[in-house]
Amino acid sequence: MRLLTFIEKESHQSYRQIVVIAVVSGIANGLLLSIVNHAAARVAKGEDLTELFLLYMIAFVLFLYGQWYSFTQAVVVIEDAMFNIRIRLTHKIRQVELSFIESTASHDLYSRLTQNNAIMSQAIPQITSAVQVGMLLVFSLLYLGYLSPVSFVIAALAIVVGISLFISESKTIKADLLQVKHKEAGYFTLITHLIDGFKEIRLSQAKNDAILSHISQASKEAQHIRVEAGRQEVKMWGFGRIFIYTLMPVLIFIIPSFIHENPSDIYKITATLLFMAGPINLLANALPMFNRVDLAIHDLTQLETEMDAAIAPESTATQNSCFDFDDLHLTDISFSYPSKNDDLVFSVGPFEGTLHRGELLFIIGGNGSGKSTFLKLLTGLYYPSTGAIHVGTALVKHGNYQAYRELFTTVYTDFHLFDKIYGVNNLQAEDVTYWLEKMHLQHKVKYQDGGFTSTSLSTGQRKRLALIAALLEDKPILILDEFAADQDPSFRKYFYEVLLLELKALGKTIIAVTHDDHYFHVADRVLKMDEGKLLPYDTLHDFHPPVTP
């Protein structure tokens, strides 16, 4: 069973003791039936019931304790398993290549991680109950065999046939539920469009209506499949009831007509069958949850397989290198985006040149020319398809790629502003306050509890906060991707004519993507990206350092 395999693999807690206790609880519950039947027979004969009463209390205590223990420990085991896989998947997300994150919808990752966890947690009571009532059903069958071997054989065969039908129907239901997951993924994509594109939608009723139409269609398709799966589940639930109430008259009315049965045994058989009705119904009700748990485990396993295939090679290498940066050399490096059919859809490079410590370099170029791709390639977020990168004389390779990335800090156009300033050791409030003043934000934001008191600012001001966080990391190379684009004119002038020069004076090497030609004179060099090629902007700005005679 996939669930037991999952628990055994993921949880540090053993589930076997829980199963044993659940079995004991189920047997104790079954003993209650036997004791009640014997007590009824003794009452009819006027015999003493003290011994049976004591046995009843012992069985009752075992049943209650078994239920309490198995339920509470099942919570511990399942949550331990979910904690372990959640942390492991989170760790693997940190190791995958950027291309995996870029090609995977964020809502898909969220839903697969959170919804599957929720399904597993919700299933704990029903799974534990199913184990207990399963044992109760086995004990009831054995007791039925003690009362009437013929009734036992018929009931056992009927249960085997019933389980076979349940398993067969279960496969159909799983297929339907899998389709529902795919349809809901499309629904979540459309909801993302609705939220992220809210401003555009509010300005166009036609676009608004079209989005709603697609959302309604996706919801209707998912609803149709879910209804079909629900009907199958209801049919199985109904079959469980029909099964027990069809078996009952066969064993009570038909079998005694052909085989002599003691009248008192007929009464006990009837009580036993009525007693079995509850467990059979509970198992039928639990089957849909088992199907969902099975799919959740399958989805988590598949997600981990996808992550394993996307883990960056250097993630498994020992990061024992560091670089002393004075010069960074690019030798014939290029990068190509593969399509799903492995056709190359866009390439940048080859790039050749040297970046010097303390240099202020501007990169210009039109949208789609390859600037952002070059920055990802330069910073080690993408691996070169060809060529090599050297820091000084040290070759950048898979074993030291993370050490190479540690040279850079960035503010991309699609930057993310974290809730706290992470990854900075011995962070001093005075340092944060200093940079807040430098960014002209001291009257809007304060530093408190490891983060900024407010991030509800304009895009330009949020970019300044992101730059503060980047500068506090104190790395040698600063990458700014169109940082000034969202700044007001006053701060833009200050940024180019004051701030960049101060950062350069601090020894920072700065690469800034910009369109502000009024400030090109500030840079040591200006390079132009055109159709994936990086070229000198004019004869005064050459990517190659001058040769000293």
C-alpha positions, 0 to 999 in steps of 0.5 A, spaced: 500 500 500 502 506 497 500 510 504 504 505 508 510 505 504 510 513 504 510 513 512 515 508 512 520 512 508 518 519 511 517 518 518 522 517 523 516 514 528 514 507 527 507 505 525 507 498 526 506 499 534 500 503 532 497 498 527 498 493 533 494 497 538 489 498 532 488 491 531 488 490 539 482 495 539 479 492 533 479 485 536 477 488 543 471 491 540 469 484 536 470 481 543 464 486 546 460 483 541 461 476 543 461 477 550 454 481 549 451 475 545 453 470 551 451 475 556 444 475 553 444 467 552 446 467 560 440 472 562 435 467 558 438 461 563 438 465 569 445 464 570 450 469 573 453 475 569 459 477 574 465 474 570 462 476 563 461 483 566 468 483 568 470 481 561 466 486 558 469 492 562 476 489 560 475 489 553 471 496 553 478 499 556 482 496 551 478 498 546 478 505 548 485 505 550 487 502 543 482 508 539 485 513 543 493 511 542 492 509 535 489 516 533 494 520 537 500 516 535 497 516 528 497 524 528 504 524 530 506 519 525 503 522 519 505 529 521 512 527 522 512 524 515 509 530 512 514 535 516 520 531 513 517 531 506 515 538 506 522 540 509 526 536 504 522 539 498 523 546 500 531 544 501 530 541 493 527 547 491 533 551 493 537 547 489 533 546 482 536 550 476 532 557 475 529 555 469 525 550 473 522 555 477 521 560 471 517 554 467 513 552 473 507 556 475 508 559 482 501 557 484 502 550 481 508 549 486 503 552 492 497 548 491 501 541 490 505 543 496 500 545 501 493 541 498 497 535 498 499 536 505 492 538 507 489 532 504 494 527 508 492 531 515 485 530 514 485 523 512 488 521 519 482 519 523 479 515 517 485 512 516 486 510 523 478 508 524 479 504 517 485 499 520 481 498 527 474 497 523 478 492 518 480 488 524 473 488 527 470 486 521 476 480 521 474 478 528 466 478 526 468 474 520 471 469 525 466 469 530 461 468 524 465 462 522 465 459 530 457 460 529 456 457 522 462 455 518 457 455 512 455 462 513 462 464 514 464 461 507 458 465 504 460 472 507 467 471 506 466 470 499 461 475 498 466 480 502 472 478 497 467 479 491 465 486 494 473 488 495 474 486 488 469 491 485 471 496 490 478 496 487 475 496 480 471 502 481 476 505 485 481 505 479 476 509 475 475 514 481 482 515 481 482 517 474 477 522 474 480 525 480 487 526 477 483 529 471 480 534 476 487 536 479 489 538 471 483 542 470 483 545 477 491 547 475 488 551 469 483 554 473 488 557 478 492 559 472 486 563 470 485 566 477 492 568 477 491 572 470 484 575 474 488 577 480 495 580 477 491 583 471 486 586 475 487 593 473 487 591 465 481 587 466 477 593 470 479 598 464 476 593 459 469 590 460 470 585 454 476 583 457 473 582 463 467 578 460 472 573 456 476 572 462 470 570 466 468 566 460 474 562 460 474 561 468 467 559 468 468 554 462 474 551 466 470 550 473 464 547 469 469 542 466 472 540 473 465 540 476 463 535 471 468 530 472 468 531 480 460 530 480 462 523 476 467 521 481 462 523 486 457 519 483 461 513 483 463 514 490 456 514 492 455 508 488 460 505 492 457 507 499 450 504 496 453 498 494 456 497 501 449 498 504 446 493 499 451 488 500 450 487 508 443 488 507 443 483 502 447 478 505 443 478 512 437 475 509 441 470 505 444 467 512 438 468 516 432 466 511 435 462 506 441 458 509 437 455 515 432 452 510 437 448 507 442 447 513 439 446 520 441 451 525 440 452 532 435 458 533 440 461 538 445 461 533 440 464 528 440 470 533 447 471 534 448 470 526 443 476 526 447 480 531 453 479 528 451 481 521 448 487 524 454 489 528 458 488 521 454 493 518 457 499 521 464 497 519 462 495 512 459 502 511 465 506 514 470 502 510 465 504 504 465 511 506 473 511 507 475 509 500 474 516 497 479 519 502 484 513 501 483 515 493 485 522 495 491 520 499 493 515 494 493 521 489 496 526 494 502 521 495 503 520 488 503 527 486 508 529 492 512 523 489 512 526 482 514 533 484 520 530 488 522 526 481 521 533 477 525 537 482 531 531 482 531 532 475 532 539 475 537 540 481 543 544 479 549 539 478 553 544 483 548 542 489 551 536 490 558 538 489 562 540 495 562 548 496 569 549 498 572 554 494 572 562 494 574 567 489 579 573 490 576 578 485 580 583 481 578 581 474 573 577 471 574 574 464 568 571 459 571 567 454 566 565 448 560 564 453 553 563 450 547 561 452 541 558 448 534 557 451 531 550 449 524 549 447 520 543 449 521 540 442 529 541 443 529 547 438 533 553 440 528 559 440 533 564 443 541 565 443 545 570 446 553 570 445 558 569 444 561 574 449 568 575 450 571 580 455 574 582 462 570 586 468 575 589 472 574 591 480 571 598 481 569 599 474 562 602 473 559 599 467 553 601 463 549 596 459 544 599 454 539 595 449 532 594 447 527 590 450 528 583 448 535 584 446 538 579 451 540 584 457 537 580 462 539 573 460 546 576 459 545 578 467 543 571 469 549 568 465 554 572 468 551 571 475 551 564 475 544 563 475 544 560 468 550 555 465 553 557 459 552 553 453 559 554 451 565 558 453 568 559 460 568 564 466 575 565 470 575 569 476 583 571 476 586 565 473 581 560 477 576 557 472 568 557 474 566 550 474 560 546 477 564 544 484 565 552 485 559 555 482 555 557 488 562 560 491 562 564 484 555 566 485 557 569 492 561 575 488 554 578 486 548 582 489 543 584 485 536 588 484 533 585 478 527 588 474 522 583 477 526 583 484 523 580 490 523 584 497 523 580 503 520 581 509 526 581 513 533 582 511 536 575 511 543 572 510 547 578 513 551 576 519 552 581 525 547 586 522 547 593 525 541 598 526 546 604 524 548 601 518 541 600 515 539 607 518 545 610 514 542 607 507 535 609 509 538 616 509 542 615 503 536 612 499 532 618 502 527 613 505 528 615 513 522 619 513 518 613 511 521 607 513 525 604 519 529 598 521 525 594 526 526 586 528 530 584 523 526 588 517 523 594 514 517 597 518 513 598 511 514 595 504 507 599 502 511 604 498 511 606 490 515 601 486 521 606 485 521 606 493 521 599 494 527 598 489 531 602 494 529 598 499 531 592 495 538 596 494 539 597 501 538 589 502 543 588 497 548 593 499 548 590 506 550 583 504 557 587 502 559 583 496 564 586 491 559 586 484 553 589 484 548 588 478 542 593 477 537 591 472 534 598 470 534 600 477 532 608 475 526 606 471 521 607 476 525 613 480 522 620 480 527 625 476 530 628 483 532 621 485 534 619 478 539 624 478 542 623 485 542 616 483 547 617 477 551 623 479 552 621 487 550 614 489 553 610 484 560 614 484 560 613 492 558 606 491 564 606 486 569 609 491 567 604 496 570 599 491 564 596 488 564 593 481 557 596 478 554 593 472 547 597 471 542 596 465 539 603 463 536 607 458 538 614 461 543 616 455 543 623 459 548 620 464 552 615 460 558 620 462 558 617 469 560 610 466 567 607 465 564 604 459 558 603 456 556 596 452 550 595 447 546 589 447 543 588 440 540 581 438 544 577 443 551 580 442 554 585 447 558 590 443 562 597 444 557 603 444 562 607 441 569 607 439 570 611 446 567 605 450 570 598 449 569 592 453 576 589 452 581 593 457 586 597 454 593 594 452 599 597 456 605 598 451 
